[in-house]
Amino acid sequence: MRTTATAFAPATVANVGIGFDILGHAVEAIGDKVHLTRTATPGVRIQAITGLALDLPLEPEQNTAGQALKSLVESQGLDFGFDMVIEKGIPLGSGLGGSAASAVAAVVAGNAFLEKPLTSLELLKFAMKGEAVASGSVHVDNIAPSLFGGLVLTVGIDFPRTKQIPVPPGIRCVLVHPHMYLSTKEARRILSRTVEMSDLVWQCANLAGFISACYTNDLDMIRDAFEDVVVEPQRQALIPGFKDVKRSAMAAGALGCSISGAGPTVFAWCEQKDAKDIETAMSKAFLMHGLQSDRWISEIEPKGARVIA
Ligand code: HSE
């Protein structure tokens, strides 16, 4: 009988620029871990939160990992419970899907204790219950890629269907996280409720072009289609220096550059050979605007969350 389990769930870049709320990819370089210990007492207790974000609620109902595991436990009618320790590797409010990763790691670790483990698709809805605690709205573009890995398109909300999209070989994602906090709720609140028809057409063309280019390894098409004409123009003012950071990334050879999720992390897709120069250029641009940053260069691997111990 299993008595402990630890799961890792990767950070994610939601939207990937052109797929607001429906497209996201995993970032293998960073993530959250959840350690569970089986207890005879039913229920879920959070014992500690360690790592990069300590200021999070310990009440399971108010914590993304706690609520996600609780909903899994209740659905399975388990007669045992869990003590949980959350290890945050993803900075809070960074736009890297930290709340989703904790929820995903919790359900993947919990699944390891089930006599008949659930499929990843079945786990998705429990992780969504956790993510809803933090974001106050339902979108799956962080949870799905964290759970499944790679680049993931999600269609539907109540019964989401997901599709892993192939990423051309050798693509890297450069992530630059300026040292500032941005609230996802605020970054959603400022968005206009309506979209111009011409922008809708442009955005649809870019999303369709981007996805078909991923299937056909067409890097020129990815570069042409990598432009969010709806959300990025409205959010960029929330990130000091965004325009300069993007300009620097593109000048250094990026295929595309945009805001990761609700920000403030800015990401760029590129070929492996250009990644280091792009990282340097982006962080220098943030520095010109008085912002220090953390930086990662990551592959977009189709691995997703997994039990690691
Ligand atoms: N798609 C979401 C947004 C991701 O951009 O608001 C943030 O969690």
Residues whose N, C-alpha, C, O or C-beta is under 5 A from the ligand:
A	BS01	HSE	A14 F20 D21 H139 D141 T184 R188 G261 A262
